[in-house]
Amino acid sequence: SIKLRLGRENPKEIRELLPIFNEFKIEDICLHPRLGTQLYKGKIWEDEFEQLLPLFKTPPCYNGDITNPEDLMRLKKRFPSITRWMIGRGALNNPALFLQLKNQNLAPQDYRTKLHAFHQELSSAYWEKDHFIDKMKAHWFYLANCFEESHKVFKKIKKSKTKEEYLEATQWIFTRPLHTQENKELV
């Protein structure tokens, strides 16, 4: 199996590789429609991805920027030949994403409880490790998006230098309003 992007600096770079992949009958290709130089920022090259689809012997798995059920539904409509979807950072931004994809939305208080339990389990796993704060800051880069004013949430975590400061920050964070749509259910 292969996981790749459209190219390093140009979205046409993959076109040189596709004949090789097809010749060797590589059956599992996961394609993230961005460039290597973009990392995880900037636009997804959906038009280029669409143009490439007929060139694959086996349709690839799609990977990139699926953060809510609406994203997945829109992509499924646009790319009906795609049957496999990879979700990575979207689940870090929204730990309830897989429940939501099954139409199992959580009320905000239930979501808060589950999110807090998830955080407790995650931080417990890292608590005795070296660089605890750095590891948790990496997770909060995504988890902050679960809260309104995510920039303030992440800033509070970034300022933490000790475990005690980190605990104070997370206590404050879990009193903050959740990022909700229409203030009803987390979607």
Secondary structure, DSSP 8 states (H G I E B T S, - for coil): -EEEEEESS-TTTHHHHHHHHHHTT---EEEEEEEGGGTT-S---HHHHHHHGGG-SS--EEES---SHHHHHHHHHH-TT---EE-SHHHHH-TTHHHHHTT----HHHHHHHHHHHHHHHHHHHTTSTTHHHHHHHHHHHHGGGBTTHHHHHHHHHT--SHHHHHHHHHHHTTS-B--BTTTB--
